[in-house]
Amino acid sequence: MKQYFPFPRRPGGAPGPSKPAVAVGFLAAVLLAAAAVSLWVSGGLPRLNAPSPARYPVRGVDVSAYQGQIDWPLLAEQGISFAFIKATEGSGSADPNFQYNWTQARQTGLRIGAYHFFSFDSGADTQAENFIRTVEPFEGMLPPVVDVELYGEKKLRPPPREAVTEQLSLLLQRLEEHYGMRPVIYATGSAYERYLAGGYGEYDIWIRNVFFSPRLGDGRDWTFWQYTDRGRLAGYEGEEPFIDLNVFNGAIEEFAAYSGR
């Protein structure tokens, strides 16, 4: 049993903390504990984004092999209108679940598209060939997406803008020529500011910001917004317990007509 020790008097006869001060301290400790639990559960800083459904009625997901085998009919029933599916990475890698996801997702009412993870270490031609031989186009598909973000050691030593934009521009051109649609560029905030800001004005932007409503530094607007990487929906049981959630910057009618052309 712990002994109770009353608050000591301070030098000069000043009293110890008052009861209200003790209550405030206790409340602060509770809030800190709750924040710690939130960090542990979410695997990182709390995600506070909650885009208004009235403002952004068109919602969707992006998935990869990390979500495991997806029950697409079940996933499609949960208030989403589109899905972007990882297809390829660099010049020689394809997502092992892509063909299953591509085939099954097409049988739902979702609009779907495929994305390519851009590599800083291989050329545009071979990256384009990898995507083209993997992703069979069909009428009504969403535009292809090129995912540009710093990864691994590139976060510490980012490649120069000139070298990146040369290859990225060639890749975008090859994909547009093959699919007849202008690709979308996905970017994290840091990648956007380093490689895209002030350029690529003819391409739609899919921006990632999991903490705040996105504001692009060069003042342009965005088309898709990945607002959280900590979403939870039913219909998948993979290595990753979470799923990325996104919104389209427009009305339902605008999305129905959206083609990237």
Number of C-alpha atoms within 10 A of each C-alpha: 3 4 5 6 6 7 10 11 11 10 7 6 8 9 11 12 12 9 9 9 11 11 11 11 12 12 12 12 12 12 12 12 12 12 14 15 13 15 14 12 11 15 10 11 14 17 17 11 13 12 16 9 10 8 12 15 18 23 22 23 23 20 22 23 18 17 18 18 15 21 15 20 15 13 19 20 14 13 11 19 21 23 25 23 25 25 29 27 19 21 20 12 15 20 17 15 19 20 17 11 25 20 11 14 24 15 10 15 14 19 18 23 24 25 25 26 21 26 21 19 10 13 18 24 14 14 25 23 16 20 24 17 10 17 20 12 16 10 6 13 19 21 26 27 26 25 21 22 21 20 12 8 8 11 12 9 10 15 15 10 12 10 11 21 15 12 19 22 12 15 22 21 16 20 23 17 11 12 18 14 18 22 26 22 25 27 23 18 18 14 20 23 14 17 21 20 16 13 11 13 11 9 15 20 24 25 25 24 18 22 14 14 14 16 13 15 12 12 9 12 16 17 16 22 24 24 24 21 18 17 15 12 14 14 18 20 14 14 10 13 14 19 20 19 22 27 24 22 19 15 13 15 9 12 16 12 9 14 16 16 10
